[in-house]
Amino acid sequence: MIELRHLTYFRTVAETLHFGRAAELLHISQPPLTRQIAALERELGAQLFDRSKRAIQLTSAGKYFYRDTTEIFKALERAKRNAASSSTGQSGALKVGFMMSSAYNILPAVTRHYSAAYPEVDMRLSEYVPTPLATDIEDEKTDVGIMYRPEDCRRLDSHTIYAEPLLAVLPRGHRLAHKPDISAAELAEDAFISIPRPIAPVVYDLIQQHCQLHGFRPRIVLETNLQQTIVNLVGEGLGVALVPTSMQAMHLDTTVFKPLIGAPTVEVAVIWNRENTNPCIRTFAETAVEVWGKMQTG
């Protein structure tokens, strides 16, 4: 059976055309080298070197074999580079899940920066709502997510990228639309549109706690899974809502966004399964933190 060492021996002799010098370069004695080349020729059923003259020469078969083994060694070097790159997150595949609200601020910048820095990583993006995203990350169906930091992180690692305050979104004709900022207490009599608790328990509970702190429980008349749908429904006059600040990037003519006095904040984090060994996760998380820092200073 031909082994890689046989190819290395052959190529060294082919490049020096001298068994003695080749043996020195290979750090072996000449007789074993000669025997290994003879064994290789028997395995191939072809003579690789013409030994009839004072200086050995490659035969026609030897020239073809040298050319073809060049491709083998190129492939080997490529495999070594790819393995090294993959182990450091320089290449590979990465499945990224994201909440739509992150598409209004950090996601575009992170994906552009990451793709430019790691062009050999095959990055696939999928939109999620928070709870299913956390579940898929736990099950390693998705490698990493940009999402609200979940309550239960027993199997997850996370790195907070930023915390954004909630703000009120009102129909443009709302009685409070003219005010520069509002207190949640001023919305006690309004109908609310909300994300369901099973979809985003962290945000749902934050809204409930903030309203209760101001003396009322919000009267929820509509629930929908997506923050952008909430904003659209508010614009249709169906209620008011408390949403993450990033949602004001929607710029709808039918809505106004108002800062909340004493607004609570929700953490947005990169999360991943701590048992997932994909090295691209680390480089993606580092990129997300770096990009957000630049966005804040730039």
C-alpha positions as a LaTeX table, in Angstrom:
\begin{tabular}{lrrr}
\hline
Residue & $x$ (\AA) & $y$ (\AA) & $z$ (\AA) \\
\hline
Met1 & 0.00 & 0.00 & 0.00 \\
Ile2 & 1.30 & 3.45 & $-0.93$ \\
Glu3 & 1.76 & 5.73 & 2.07 \\
Leu4 & 2.38 & 9.44 & 2.22 \\
Arg5 & 5.99 & 8.86 & 3.23 \\
His6 & 6.55 & 6.97 & $-0.02$ \\
Leu7 & 5.36 & 10.01 & $-1.97$ \\
Thr8 & 7.59 & 12.28 & 0.10 \\
Tyr9 & 10.59 & 10.04 & $-0.59$ \\
Phe10 & 9.81 & 9.94 & $-4.30$ \\
Arg11 & 9.36 & 13.70 & $-4.63$ \\
Thr12 & 12.59 & 14.44 & $-2.76$ \\
Val13 & 14.55 & 12.14 & $-5.06$ \\
Ala14 & 12.76 & 13.61 & $-8.09$ \\
Glu15 & 13.67 & 17.14 & $-7.05$ \\
Thr16 & 17.34 & 16.38 & $-6.24$ \\
Leu17 & 17.89 & 13.60 & $-8.83$ \\
His18 & 20.37 & 12.18 & $-6.36$ \\
Phe19 & 19.70 & 9.41 & $-3.83$ \\
Gly20 & 22.49 & 10.53 & $-1.51$ \\
Arg21 & 21.36 & 14.17 & $-1.28$ \\
Ala22 & 17.72 & 13.10 & $-0.98$ \\
Ala23 & 18.60 & 10.78 & 1.90 \\
Glu24 & 20.36 & 13.63 & 3.70 \\
Leu25 & 17.34 & 15.90 & 3.28 \\
Leu26 & 15.04 & 13.15 & 4.54 \\
His27 & 17.35 & 12.33 & 7.48 \\
Ile28 & 17.59 & 8.66 & 6.55 \\
Ser29 & 20.40 & 6.56 & 5.11 \\
Gln30 & 20.59 & 5.89 & 1.39 \\
Pro31 & 19.97 & 2.11 & 1.32 \\
Pro32 & 16.52 & 2.28 & 2.98 \\
Leu33 & 15.59 & 5.13 & 0.67 \\
Thr34 & 16.60 & 3.11 & $-2.37$ \\
Arg35 & 14.57 & 0.15 & $-1.12$ \\
Gln36 & 11.49 & 2.33 & $-0.51$ \\
Ile37 & 11.64 & 3.78 & $-4.03$ \\
Ala38 & 12.00 & 0.28 & $-5.49$ \\
Ala39 & 8.99 & $-0.85$ & $-3.44$ \\
Leu40 & 6.99 & 2.11 & $-4.71$ \\
Glu41 & 7.85 & 1.24 & $-8.30$ \\
Arg42 & 6.75 & $-2.36$ & $-7.73$ \\
Glu43 & 3.46 & $-1.13$ & $-6.23$ \\
Leu44 & 2.86 & 1.15 & $-9.23$ \\
Gly45 & 4.06 & $-1.38$ & $-11.77$ \\
Ala46 & 6.15 & 1.33 & $-13.41$ \\
Gln47 & 9.76 & 2.48 & $-13.32$ \\
Leu48 & 9.97 & 6.04 & $-12.02$ \\
Phe49 & 13.71 & 6.69 & $-12.42$ \\
Asp50 & 16.18 & 5.85 & $-15.18$ \\
Arg51 & 19.26 & 4.60 & $-13.33$ \\
Ser52 & 21.19 & 3.54 & $-16.45$ \\
Lys53 & 23.18 & 6.76 & $-16.66$ \\
Arg54 & 25.60 & 8.40 & $-14.26$ \\
Ala55 & 22.93 & 10.91 & $-13.16$ \\
Ile56 & 19.48 & 9.50 & $-12.53$ \\
Gln57 & 16.57 & 10.92 & $-14.49$ \\
Leu58 & 12.81 & 10.76 & $-14.22$ \\
Thr59 & 11.22 & 8.39 & $-16.68$ \\
Ser60 & 8.08 & 9.40 & $-18.55$ \\
Ala61 & 6.03 & 7.59 & $-15.90$ \\
Gly62 & 8.04 & 9.36 & $-13.19$ \\
Lys63 & 7.28 & 12.78 & $-14.69$ \\
Tyr64 & 3.56 & 12.04 & $-14.80$ \\
Phe65 & 3.64 & 10.67 & $-11.26$ \\
Tyr66 & 5.49 & 13.76 & $-10.00$ \\
Arg67 & 2.93 & 16.04 & $-11.66$ \\
Asp68 & 0.00 & 14.14 & $-10.17$ \\
Thr69 & 1.52 & 13.94 & $-6.69$ \\
Thr70 & 1.98 & 17.71 & $-6.80$ \\
Glu71 & $-1.81$ & 18.00 & $-6.73$ \\
Ile72 & $-1.95$ & 15.58 & $-3.79$ \\
Phe73 & 0.47 & 17.70 & $-1.76$ \\
Lys74 & $-1.34$ & 20.90 & $-2.70$ \\
Ala75 & $-4.58$ & 19.32 & $-1.48$ \\
Leu76 & $-2.84$ & 18.22 & 1.72 \\
Glu77 & $-1.58$ & 21.74 & 2.40 \\
Arg78 & $-5.03$ & 23.12 & 1.69 \\
Ala79 & $-6.55$ & 20.59 & 4.08 \\
Lys80 & $-4.03$ & 21.59 & 6.77 \\
Arg81 & $-4.83$ & 25.28 & 6.28 \\
Asn82 & $-8.55$ & 24.62 & 6.35 \\
Ala83 & $-8.26$ & 22.55 & 9.51 \\
Ala84 & $-6.21$ & 25.25 & 11.19 \\
Ser85 & $-8.58$ & 27.97 & 10.01 \\
Ser86 & $-11.63$ & 26.01 & 11.08 \\
Ser87 & $-10.19$ & 25.38 & 14.52 \\
Thr88 & $-9.76$ & 29.14 & 15.01 \\
Gly89 & $-13.05$ & 30.17 & 13.44 \\
Gln90 & $-11.45$ & 31.45 & 10.25 \\
Ser91 & $-13.53$ & 29.13 & 8.07 \\
Gly92 & $-16.38$ & 26.68 & 8.38 \\
Ala93 & $-20.15$ & 27.04 & 8.55 \\
Leu94 & $-22.26$ & 29.11 & 10.93 \\
Lys95 & $-26.04$ & 29.18 & 11.35 \\
Val96 & $-27.16$ & 32.49 & 12.81 \\
Gly97 & $-30.63$ & 33.18 & 14.14 \\
Phe98 & $-31.86$ & 36.70 & 14.79 \\
Met99 & $-34.89$ & 38.63 & 16.00 \\
Met100 & $-36.37$ & 41.06 & 13.53 \\
Ser101 & $-35.82$ & 43.98 & 15.93 \\
Ser102 & $-32.05$ & 43.39 & 15.64 \\
Ala103 & $-32.37$ & 43.87 & 11.88 \\
Tyr104 & $-33.21$ & 47.51 & 12.61 \\
Asn105 & $-29.91$ & 48.23 & 14.33 \\
Ile106 & $-27.02$ & 45.81 & 14.86 \\
Leu107 & $-27.60$ & 42.85 & 12.53 \\
Pro108 & $-26.76$ & 44.47 & 9.15 \\
Ala109 & $-23.49$ & 45.92 & 10.45 \\
Val110 & $-22.45$ & 42.68 & 12.16 \\
Thr111 & $-23.12$ & 40.50 & 9.12 \\
Arg112 & $-21.29$ & 42.88 & 6.77 \\
His113 & $-18.29$ & 43.10 & 9.08 \\
Tyr114 & $-18.19$ & 39.36 & 9.76 \\
Ser115 & $-18.50$ & 38.39 & 6.10 \\
Ala116 & $-15.66$ & 40.75 & 5.22 \\
Ala117 & $-13.42$ & 39.53 & 8.04 \\
Tyr118 & $-14.19$ & 35.82 & 7.57 \\
Pro119 & $-15.02$ & 35.31 & 3.89 \\
Glu120 & $-14.44$ & 31.55 & 4.10 \\
Val121 & $-17.19$ & 31.07 & 6.69 \\
Asp122 & $-20.47$ & 29.96 & 5.15 \\
Met123 & $-22.88$ & 32.06 & 7.25 \\
Arg124 & $-26.62$ & 31.34 & 6.99 \\
Leu125 & $-29.12$ & 33.77 & 8.54 \\
Ser126 & $-32.63$ & 32.88 & 9.71 \\
Glu127 & $-35.26$ & 35.11 & 11.31 \\
Tyr128 & $-36.84$ & 33.85 & 14.54 \\
Val129 & $-38.95$ & 34.90 & 17.47 \\
Pro130 & $-37.04$ & 34.59 & 20.77 \\
Thr131 & $-38.25$ & 31.39 & 22.45 \\
Pro132 & $-38.00$ & 29.10 & 19.37 \\
Leu133 & $-34.57$ & 30.60 & 18.68 \\
Ala134 & $-33.34$ & 29.71 & 22.16 \\
Thr135 & $-34.76$ & 26.20 & 21.76 \\
Asp136 & $-33.03$ & 25.65 & 18.41 \\
Ile137 & $-29.74$ & 26.88 & 19.87 \\
Glu138 & $-30.12$ & 24.47 & 22.79 \\
Asp139 & $-30.74$ & 21.66 & 20.28 \\
Glu140 & $-27.81$ & 22.86 & 18.11 \\
Lys141 & $-30.06$ & 23.32 & 15.10 \\
Thr142 & $-28.76$ & 26.90 & 15.10 \\
Asp143 & $-25.25$ & 27.81 & 16.25 \\
Val144 & $-25.68$ & 31.32 & 17.57 \\
Gly145 & $-28.40$ & 33.92 & 17.99 \\
Ile146 & $-28.85$ & 37.64 & 18.45 \\
Met147 & $-31.83$ & 37.93 & 20.76 \\
Tyr148 & $-33.19$ & 39.07 & 24.08 \\
Arg149 & $-31.17$ & 37.35 & 26.77 \\
Pro150 & $-33.39$ & 34.42 & 27.82 \\
Glu151 & $-34.45$ & 33.74 & 31.39 \\
Asp152 & $-33.17$ & 30.17 & 31.42 \\
Cys153 & $-29.50$ & 30.01 & 30.49 \\
Arg154 & $-28.64$ & 26.68 & 32.08 \\
Arg155 & $-27.40$ & 25.19 & 28.80 \\
Leu156 & $-26.54$ & 28.48 & 27.14 \\
Asp157 & $-23.68$ & 30.91 & 27.22 \\
Ser158 & $-24.32$ & 34.52 & 26.38 \\
His159 & $-22.55$ & 37.81 & 25.92 \\
Thr160 & $-24.64$ & 40.94 & 26.26 \\
Ile161 & $-24.12$ & 43.26 & 23.31 \\
Tyr162 & $-26.27$ & 46.13 & 24.50 \\
Ala163 & $-29.30$ & 47.04 & 26.58 \\
Glu164 & $-32.02$ & 49.14 & 25.01 \\
Pro165 & $-34.86$ & 50.91 & 26.80 \\
Leu166 & $-38.48$ & 50.31 & 25.99 \\
Leu167 & $-40.47$ & 53.20 & 24.60 \\
Ala168 & $-44.13$ & 53.81 & 23.89 \\
Val169 & $-45.52$ & 53.61 & 20.38 \\
Leu170 & $-48.80$ & 55.46 & 19.87 \\
Pro171 & $-51.16$ & 56.13 & 16.96 \\
Arg172 & $-50.28$ & 59.48 & 15.43 \\
Gly173 & $-53.60$ & 60.96 & 16.57 \\
His174 & $-53.23$ & 59.77 & 20.17 \\
Arg175 & $-53.96$ & 62.28 & 22.92 \\
Leu176 & $-50.33$ & 62.03 & 24.16 \\
Ala177 & $-48.71$ & 62.29 & 20.73 \\
His178 & $-47.67$ & 65.91 & 21.31 \\
Lys179 & $-45.73$ & 65.25 & 24.53 \\
Pro180 & $-41.91$ & 64.89 & 24.43 \\
Asp181 & $-42.03$ & 61.94 & 26.83 \\
Ile182 & $-44.66$ & 60.12 & 28.82 \\
Ser183 & $-45.16$ & 58.07 & 31.95 \\
Ala184 & $-46.57$ & 54.58 & 31.65 \\
Ala185 & $-49.27$ & 55.65 & 34.13 \\
Glu186 & $-50.71$ & 57.90 & 31.42 \\
Leu187 & $-51.52$ & 54.78 & 29.36 \\
Ala188 & $-53.50$ & 53.01 & 32.11 \\
Glu189 & $-56.82$ & 53.40 & 30.27 \\
Asp190 & $-55.51$ & 52.44 & 26.84 \\
Ala191 & $-55.84$ & 49.11 & 25.08 \\
Phe192 & $-52.45$ & 47.40 & 24.65 \\
Ile193 & $-50.99$ & 45.33 & 21.84 \\
Ser194 & $-48.36$ & 42.90 & 23.06 \\
Ile195 & $-46.09$ & 40.04 & 22.17 \\
Pro196 & $-47.34$ & 36.78 & 23.77 \\
Arg197 & $-45.46$ & 35.67 & 26.87 \\
Pro198 & $-44.51$ & 32.21 & 25.47 \\
Ile199 & $-42.78$ & 33.93 & 22.53 \\
Ala200 & $-40.71$ & 36.47 & 24.50 \\
Pro201 & $-41.19$ & 36.04 & 28.26 \\
Val202 & $-38.43$ & 38.49 & 29.17 \\
Val203 & $-40.02$ & 41.38 & 27.26 \\
Tyr204 & $-43.57$ & 40.45 & 28.23 \\
Asp205 & $-42.70$ & 40.34 & 31.94 \\
Leu206 & $-40.75$ & 43.57 & 31.72 \\
Ile207 & $-43.78$ & 45.37 & 30.30 \\
Gln208 & $-46.10$ & 43.88 & 32.91 \\
Gln209 & $-43.77$ & 44.80 & 35.77 \\
His210 & $-43.29$ & 48.36 & 34.52 \\
Cys211 & $-47.02$ & 48.94 & 34.18 \\
Gln212 & $-47.72$ & 47.43 & 37.61 \\
Leu213 & $-45.05$ & 49.68 & 39.08 \\
His214 & $-47.18$ & 52.56 & 37.77 \\
Gly215 & $-50.34$ & 51.23 & 39.33 \\
Phe216 & $-52.12$ & 49.24 & 36.62 \\
Arg217 & $-52.13$ & 45.97 & 34.71 \\
Pro218 & $-52.14$ & 46.57 & 30.94 \\
Arg219 & $-55.38$ & 45.64 & 29.17 \\
Ile220 & $-54.10$ & 43.53 & 26.29 \\
Val221 & $-56.56$ & 43.35 & 23.40 \\
Leu222 & $-54.24$ & 41.91 & 20.73 \\
Glu223 & $-51.18$ & 39.68 & 20.77 \\
Thr224 & $-48.85$ & 39.03 & 17.86 \\
Asn225 & $-45.46$ & 37.38 & 17.58 \\
Leu226 & $-43.54$ & 40.11 & 15.75 \\
Gln227 & $-42.59$ & 43.55 & 17.02 \\
Gln228 & $-42.99$ & 45.11 & 13.58 \\
Thr229 & $-46.55$ & 43.76 & 13.41 \\
Ile230 & $-47.26$ & 45.35 & 16.78 \\
Val231 & $-46.08$ & 48.73 & 15.49 \\
Asn232 & $-48.19$ & 48.37 & 12.35 \\
Leu233 & $-51.29$ & 47.52 & 14.37 \\
Val234 & $-50.70$ & 50.52 & 16.62 \\
Gly235 & $-50.58$ & 52.63 & 13.47 \\
Glu236 & $-54.01$ & 51.28 & 12.57 \\
Gly237 & $-55.36$ & 52.71 & 15.82 \\
Leu238 & $-55.95$ & 49.35 & 17.51 \\
Gly239 & $-54.05$ & 50.17 & 20.68 \\
Val240 & $-50.74$ & 51.31 & 22.14 \\
Ala241 & $-47.62$ & 49.30 & 22.92 \\
Leu242 & $-44.27$ & 49.32 & 24.67 \\
Val243 & $-41.53$ & 48.17 & 22.32 \\
Pro244 & $-37.71$ & 48.17 & 22.18 \\
Thr245 & $-36.17$ & 51.45 & 21.05 \\
Ser246 & $-34.78$ & 49.87 & 17.87 \\
Met247 & $-38.32$ & 49.58 & 16.48 \\
Gln248 & $-38.57$ & 53.33 & 15.93 \\
Ala249 & $-36.38$ & 52.76 & 12.87 \\
Met250 & $-39.58$ & 51.64 & 11.09 \\
His251 & $-40.48$ & 55.34 & 10.54 \\
Leu252 & $-44.20$ & 54.79 & 9.94 \\
Asp253 & $-46.31$ & 57.85 & 9.17 \\
Thr254 & $-49.13$ & 56.38 & 11.24 \\
Thr255 & $-47.24$ & 56.11 & 14.53 \\
Val256 & $-45.22$ & 58.18 & 16.98 \\
Phe257 & $-42.62$ & 56.87 & 19.40 \\
Lys258 & $-42.30$ & 58.45 & 22.83 \\
Pro259 & $-39.57$ & 57.96 & 25.42 \\
Leu260 & $-40.83$ & 56.48 & 28.67 \\
Ile261 & $-39.99$ & 58.19 & 31.93 \\
Gly262 & $-37.96$ & 55.69 & 33.97 \\
Ala263 & $-37.99$ & 53.25 & 31.07 \\
Pro264 & $-36.96$ & 49.65 & 31.76 \\
Thr265 & $-34.27$ & 48.17 & 29.55 \\
Val266 & $-34.05$ & 44.82 & 27.80 \\
Glu267 & $-30.71$ & 43.11 & 27.15 \\
Val268 & $-29.84$ & 41.96 & 23.65 \\
Ala269 & $-27.18$ & 39.29 & 23.63 \\
Val270 & $-25.29$ & 36.83 & 21.50 \\
Ile271 & $-26.24$ & 33.39 & 22.82 \\
Trp272 & $-24.99$ & 29.89 & 22.04 \\
Asn273 & $-25.00$ & 26.37 & 23.46 \\
Arg274 & $-21.92$ & 25.98 & 25.63 \\
Glu275 & $-21.56$ & 22.40 & 24.38 \\
Asn276 & $-21.44$ & 23.53 & 20.74 \\
Thr277 & $-17.78$ & 23.38 & 19.71 \\
Asn278 & $-18.14$ & 25.31 & 16.44 \\
Pro279 & $-15.17$ & 27.74 & 16.59 \\
Cys280 & $-16.98$ & 30.26 & 14.39 \\
Ile281 & $-19.29$ & 31.04 & 17.31 \\
Arg282 & $-16.48$ & 32.78 & 19.18 \\
Thr283 & $-15.42$ & 34.91 & 16.23 \\
Phe284 & $-19.04$ & 35.89 & 15.57 \\
Ala285 & $-19.63$ & 36.87 & 19.20 \\
Glu286 & $-16.43$ & 38.92 & 19.27 \\
Thr287 & $-17.43$ & 40.63 & 16.03 \\
Ala288 & $-20.87$ & 41.54 & 17.36 \\
Val289 & $-19.42$ & 43.16 & 20.48 \\
Glu290 & $-16.77$ & 44.98 & 18.46 \\
Val291 & $-19.24$ & 46.28 & 15.89 \\
Trp292 & $-21.65$ & 47.57 & 18.53 \\
Gly293 & $-18.79$ & 49.40 & 20.23 \\
Lys294 & $-17.87$ & 51.09 & 16.96 \\
Met295 & $-21.50$ & 52.00 & 16.32 \\
Gln296 & $-21.66$ & 53.77 & 19.68 \\
Thr297 & $-18.42$ & 55.72 & 19.20 \\
Gly298 & $-18.85$ & 56.39 & 15.47 \\
\hline
\end{tabular}
